[in-house]
């Protein structure tokens, strides 16, 4: 109980998440309901498949050029 009197808004990670989401919402973003949880170090999203990873890397010009040379 004493911790919450000293840290009324939670731990540092959660405070950073709320600050970021409040700023984003103030600029017109519509964050998902679980967006705050995704800022926390304990959050684990489903792992990317190799194909998803390649698709994301192809968006970066330097990686795209390197990957195309390797084919």
Buried (B, 14 or more C-beta within 10 A) or exposed (E): EEEEEEEEEBEEBBBBBBEBBEEEEEEEEEBEEEBBEEBEEEEEEEEEEEEEEEEEEEEEEEEEEEEEEEE
